[in-house]
Amino acid sequence: MTADTTVVLYGKAPNGVIRVYLVLKILGVKDVRSLNGGLPAWKEVGGEVEKNANTPRPESEFGETSTNNDFLISRATEMAERLKQGNIKLVSIRAWDENTGKTSGYDYIPKAGEPKGAIFGFSGENANNMDDYLDPDGTLRNPQEIYNLWAGQGIKADDTIAMFCGTGWRNTIPWFMTELTGRANTYFYDGGWNDWQMTENLPVDINKDKTTKPDAKNDWK
């Protein structure tokens, strides 16, 4: 693979696939794509499959890259500073029980809660699920449906937002949607809740009494 190789990614779950998409874009691969619906969608349209292992040929040079990683926020301290400035909204791509502080979502993350001020941005039933963002056939929902859901949460089209999840996998899907649609002023907070809860003295919200989850299938038309 070089910086000029066209790469088409597919897999069983889109969040893992799009995480690889994000990494390749950060590394400077110019043309990266994702097969919507993965292998099931390929088979559905009669695409051929094989059982042979294909060994890639190594390249001598990666080539020139054209990267723009200004969208990436890596550390909790940087995210907290941007929130303090008051010109960005932090959007939680986590399950409702994670958002309300009933669970951290992962057995290796000791603390439950959310960064103070985070807005619930939908995901799925648990840390392994992104059904709020998927159609029944496993393909991605129309991004406008998601944007309508966000509008119901107080996230406007011209807001500057940073999306996060527990460890930096689930938020790849909404980030990818903003890439597809050219939505400006969108950041990816890679450290997520795990990074935030490990950083001392950062404000946390825990609201276990918040019991009514917004309807993810209501697109707020």
N, C-alpha and C positions, 0 to 999 in steps of 0.2 A: 504494500500500500504506500502511496505517496500523497502529497498534498493535493494532487490533481486527480486522484482516483475517485470515480463515482462509486459511492458505497450505499448499498440498499440493505437496511437492517430489518430483521423480523424475529419473532420469538413467540412465546406462549402468552406473556403478560406485557402490555405496552409500557408500563413504567420502567421495567428493566431495559427494554429496547431503547427507550428514549433517553435513559441515563447514559447509555453508550453513545447515542447521538450527541448528547451534550458534551461528553468527553472528547469525541472526535472533533467537534467544532472548536472546542477550546485549544486542541492541539494544532488546529489550522487546516484540517481537511475541508476543502472548499465546497464540495457537493456531497452532502450526506442526506439520505432519505430514509423514511420508515414505511414499511409495507403495512398499511392499515388493515387490521384484523389478523395479521400474522399468518402462520402456516395454515390454519383452518380456512381463512379466506382464499388463500392460494389454491387449496384443494377444491374449494367450492366452485371455482371457475374452471376447473379441469387442469390446473397447472401440474406439470410433471414433478415427481419427487425421485430421489435416489438414495441409496444406502451407502454409497462409497464415501470414504473420507478424502476430502480434497486438501492437499498440502499446498499452502501458499508459497509463492516464489519470493524470496527476499529481494528487496530493492537496495541498491547501493547508496542512494540519496533520497531523502524525504522530499526535497524540493522547497521552493519558496512558499511561505505561508502568508495569509492575510487574515490575521486574527483580530477580533475586537471583543475583549473579555471584560469590558467595562460594566457589563450587566451582572457580573458575579460578585457577590458579597460572601466572603469566606468565614469571617469570625464574628462572634457575638458582640464583641466590643465595638466593632465597626457598625454593626446593625443597630446597636443601642444608641450610638452617637447620631446616626441618621434619624432615628426616631425622636431623639431629643430635639433635633432641629425642627421637627414638626412638619416636614414637607413630604412625607412618605407614609403609606399605609402598609402595615404588615398583615399578610393574608395567610391564614392557617389552612393548609391542605392536609388535614388530619381528621380522624374519626370523631364523632360527636363526644364519645366518652373520653377521648384524649383532650378535646377542647374544653370540656367541663371539669377536667381534673380527676375523673374517676379512675383513670389508669394512665400510665406513662406510654402505653402502647407496646413496650418491649421489656422483656424480663431483665435485660442488662442496663436499662435506664432506671435509676432508683427513684427519681422525683417525678411527680405528676404535676400538670399545670400547663400554662401557656405564657409566653412573654406578655407582659402587661400591655394591653391595648390591641392585641392581635384580634383580627376579624375572622370569624368562621367562614371558610371558603369552599367547604364540601370536600369529600373524598369517597368514603365507603364505610362499611360496617366496622372495620378494624384496620390495623396497620398493614395488612396484606391485601387490602381490597380497595379498588378504585372505581366501583360500579357507578358512582354518581356521575362519572365522566364518560361512561361507556353506554352505547346502545346495546340492546339485548343480544345482538350477534357478535359482540366483542369489539366492534369498531368504535372509534372515537365519536362522541357526540358532536353535533354541529357547534363550533365555538360560540356562535351567537347565542345559543341556548345557555351556555355557561355564563356568558357575559350578562345575560338577563338575570340569571340567578345571583350573580355578584351585585347587580344593581339593587336587587332586593335586600342585600346586606349592606348597602350604603357605599358600594365601590363604583364610582363613576368612570365613564370611558376615558376621561382625561386625567384621572388620578395617577400619580406615581405610586407604584406598588412594589412590594417585595414578597415573594411567595416562599414558604418553607413548609417542611413536614417534620417527621421525627429525625431522620438521618440523611435526607437528601435524595430520596428516590421518587416518592409520590409527587412532589412538586414539579417534577420534570414534565408531566403531562400538561398541566395548565401553562407552564412556561413554553412548551412546544406549540400550544395553540396560539399564544401571543406571537410567536415567531411566524406561524403560518399566515396570520391575519395582519401582520405588521403593526400590532398594537404597541405604541410607543411608551417610554417611561416604565419599563417593566424590568425588575431585578430578580435575581435568583439567590436567596439566602441559603447557602449550601450547608452551613453548620447545623441549622435546624434546632429543634427543641433539645436534642442531646447536648449540643454545644452550649446552648443558652443555660441549661440547668447545671452545667459543670462550671460556669463562670460566676465567681462570687459577686454578690451585691447587685445583681441585675433584678429589676422588678418582675414579679410573677403574679399572674391571675389564677385563682382556683375558685370556681363557682359551681360546685356540685349540685346546687339547687336549680340550675338552669336546665329544665327538663324538656322543653319543646324544641325539637330539631326542625329547622326549616325544611320544606318539602323539596327534595332535589329534583323531582320530576316536574315540578311546577316552574315553567320557564318565564314566569312573570309577564306574560303578554298582556 
